[in-house]
Amino acid sequence: MLQQWAIKTENLRKDYPGMTAVHDLNFGVEVGRVHGFLGPNGAGKSTTLRMVCGLLRPTAGRALVLGIDPVDQPDEAKAKVGLLPEHTPLYRDMSVEDFLLFSARLRHVPATQIEVARSRVIEQAGLGDVRKRLIGNLSKGFRQRVGIAQALIHSPPVIILDEPTAGLDPQSVVEIRALIRSLKGERTIVFSSHILTEVEEVCDTISIIHHGQLKASGSLSEIKQGLLGKGTVKLETDKPLTAAQLDKLRSLGGVESLTHEGLLVRLVPQGKNDIRPGIVRLLTQEGVGVLTIELSTPPLEEVFMAVTRASEVRV
């Protein structure tokens, strides 16, 4: 079965006088995924997303939305995308209801479907209690919900959210993340962030960009394994291991190092080897019960720091 890409970039590049903001970017987001676009401020995230949405013309390469090039077919591509830009464009002197009516008309929602569409996004975004209030009188968290609602009003298959929780209080951050999760599966969602925990909690796949260059892309486990290896295997046995049994574990293929304390044993694999099946087989042969065995992978913060440190070594 052919892989279905909601978003695919091919050598996507954006030059400005004296600088290149995005360097020949190649990454893809599968249909139905929640994809995190991760990088520090100024990494090129917003520039890339604006090119994907057709708001900015690439210097070279292209971005495809469900196979459509927004440069060649701007109307068709934009109809497939709902966008929440970094600075939410809201009319503060309009009520929530009126703004969403305006947004629906702007997005060419058929007149007979506007009320249904508006009611749907008000419910999805949790705006029922403030639907008649002026946007200018809402908290920043609720204004961000209005921004997400306008991105959903025309039922696009792809949603792009640029820094959706930036500057929000902790409660609003939790609520926006829950809203993103509630949309999972219905649509493909891409959101940019420099908040590592946010990406780790919400996303199926991620891309890490730094200095306008793609440094890693894939599932979090794939990226961790590719950059930092498999992590540490933590093992608890039903009785202390003898010196001979510990030596056998150390000699097991794929084991780089071993430490132990009481019933707890920690083993570091060599490279990307999964040593857990071999450990269980050996200890079973030795008559030792394995109470727990788990793979502890490094946190996303460690991955991100590895990527950005490597990026600073430049010729």
N, C-alpha and C positions, 0 to 999 in steps of 0.2 A: 504493500500500500504506500502510495506516495505521501511524503510528509507535507502537511498543510501549514504554510507560513501565513500568519496574520500580518507580520511585518518582516521585511527582508531588506537589508541594505547591501549594496554592492559597490565597494570602493568609494564610499560616500565621503566627500571632502568639501570643506568650506574654508576659503582663503579670504582674509581681509588685508588691507595694505599693511605690509610689514609683519604679518603673522598668519599662521594657519591655525584656525580654531578647532577643526576636526580633520584628522589625518586618515584618509582611506579606510573608513570604517566598514567592517563586514561582520554582521551578526544577524540572527533571526529569532523571532518569537513565534512559537507554535500557537495554532488556534486553540483558544480555551485556557491558556495559561495566564498566571499572574507573574509578570516579569519585572524585576527590579533593575533600575538603571542607576548604578551606584558610582559615586565619585565625589571628590571634594568640591567646594565652591570654585567655579571657574574652570572646571574640567572639560566643559564642552557638552554637558548633558542637555541643557535647554536649546542650544544651537542645533544639536542632532534631532531633538524632538520637533523643533519647528520645521526642519527640512522634511521629516517624515510626514508631518501634517500638511505640507504644501504651503506653509507660510513664509518659507525662505528657500530661495533657489540655490541648489548645490553648485559649487564651482566645478565639480566633477563627480562622476559616479551617479548613483540613483538610489532612491528608497521606494519600496513597493509596499502598498497596503492592500492585502488580499489580491496581490498580483497586479494592482493598478498603480501606475506611475503618476504621482500628483503633479508633475511638471507637464506631462502630456495630456492628462485627463483630470484637471483640477477639481471640477465639480463632482465627478464620479468618486474620486478618492476622498474628498472632504465629506461626502455623504456617508462614508463608511466609518468616520472617526468622530468621537466626542472628545473635546479637549477642555481640560482645566489648565490654563497657563499659570506660570509662576505667580503673576500678579493678576488676581481674578478680576475680569472686567465686568463690574456690576454698576447698575444705575441706582445710586443710593436713594434717589427721591421716588423710586417706584416701589410698590408693594411686591412681596414675594410672588403672589399670584400674577400680577400684571407683568412682572419681568419674565416669568416662565411662559406666559402667553406670547410676549414679544419674541422670546427665544424660539418657541415652537413655530411661529410664522417665519422667522428668519431662516429656520432649518427646513422650511417647506413641508411641515407636517400638514397633511390634508385637513381642511377646516372641520370636517365631520369627526376627526380623530383627536383634535387638539385637547378637548376637555378630558378625555380618557388618558391621554399622554400626560397632561399636567397633573392629574390626580395620582397617576402611577408614580411619577418621580417625587411628588410631595411625600407620598408614603415611604418610598424607598429611602429618601434622604432624611426622614424624620422631621419634616417641616410642618406637620399638621397644626401645631400650636402657634406657629408664627406666620401662617400663610397670608394673613391680611396685614401684617405689619410692614412698615417701611424698611427697606434693606439697610438704610443708613442708621437705623436704631437697633440693629441686631449686633450681637457679639461677633467677634471674629470667627469663632467656631461655627456659628450659624451661617455667617456669610460664606464660609467655605463650603458648607452643605448646599447652599443655593448654587454656588459655582459648579458643584458636582451634579446637581439636579439639571442644570442647563446643558451639561455635557451628555446627559442621558435622555434628554427630551425626545430625540428623534430615533431612539432605539438603535444606536449604532452598534455594529459588531465589535468595534475596537474602541477602547477608552484609554486616553492618555492623560495622566495626571502628573503635572510638573510640581514637585515639592508640595504635595497636598497637605502636609501637617506642619509646614514651616511657620514658626511664630505662634503656634497654638498652645494653650494651657494643657497640662497633662490629661485632664478629663476629656477635652475635645480631641486630643490625639488618639486616645483609646476609642472614642466613638467613631472617628473617621476611619481608623483601621478596621473596626468592626463592619463599617459600611462597605469598605473595599472587599473584605472577606465575603460579605453577603452576595456580592456580584460575581464571585468566583464560579466558573463553569458556564454561566450565562453568556459571558462575553470575554474577549481577550483584554486584559488590563496591563498597561505598562505605566509604571510610575517611577519618577526619578526621586532620589533622596541622597542625603549624605549622612542619614541616621542609620547606623549599622543594625541596631536591634529591630528597627522597623522593617527593614528588608528581610532579615532573618525570620521574623515572625510571620510575614504575610506571603512571601514569594515562593513560587515553584522553581523558577530559574532566575539567574541574575547575569548582568554584564557589568564589568568594572571598567570605567574609563578614567584616564588620567592624562593630563596635558593633551587632550584631544585624541588620544590613542586608546584603542581597545586593548586591555591588558588580560582579560579573562572573560569567558562566557560559558554558561552551561548551568547545570544544577549545582547547588551549593556543595553537595558531597563530591561531585566531579572536580570542582574548582579546588576544594580543600585537598583532595588527593593529588591533583596535578601539581599544586604549589608546595604543599607541606607534608605529603605522604599520608599514611593511613592513621596517624595518631598513636595512641597507646591502648594496648589491650589490658584491661583490668580483670583479674581473676580471683575468685574466692573458693577455697577448697574446704572439704568437710574435716580435714585433719592436716596438721603441718606436713610439709613436704620434706623428705630427707635430702641430705646433701647430694646423694646420687641422683635423685629425681630432679632436683634443681639443675644439675649438670646436664641431664638429658634434655630438659627444656631449653637450656642455653644452646645445646648442640642441634636443636630442631631447625630444619631448613627455613630460612626467611626470618630468623630471630636476630636482631641486632644487639640487644642488651636486655638484661633482666635485673630487677630488684625485688626484694620480698621483705615482708614484716608480718610475722605470725601466719595467719591463714591467707593473707593478701599477697598477690604476686602481680607485678606490673612488667609487661614485656613491650619493647619497642620493635616494630617490624622493620625489615629492610625494604626501603622503597615503598612500592604499592602492594606488597604481598599481604594477603589475608591469612593470618597464621592461626585463626581460631579453630578451624576443623582439625588441624594437626595437633593442637594442644589438647583438645578434648579426646582425640583418639589415644594419644600417648598416656594421659592420666587414667583413662578407662582401663587400658592394659595394665597399668600399675596398681589398679584397685583403689584409686583415689576418686572420690565423688566431687563433681564440679557444682558448687552451689549457684554461682553466678559467673557469667563471662560477658563482658561488654567492651565495645569499641568506643573510646573517648576521642572524638575528633576536635581539632582546635577551633576556637570561636571565630566568627566572621571577622572580628576586629584584628585577629592575628593574620588572617588571610589578607585583609585590606592593607595592613601595614607592610606585609611582605611585598605586595604589588607596588605600593607607592614608594617604598625604599628602593626597590629595583629600578623604578622609573627615574629616580633622582640621579642615577649613575648615567650620565649623558656625555657624549663626546662633543 
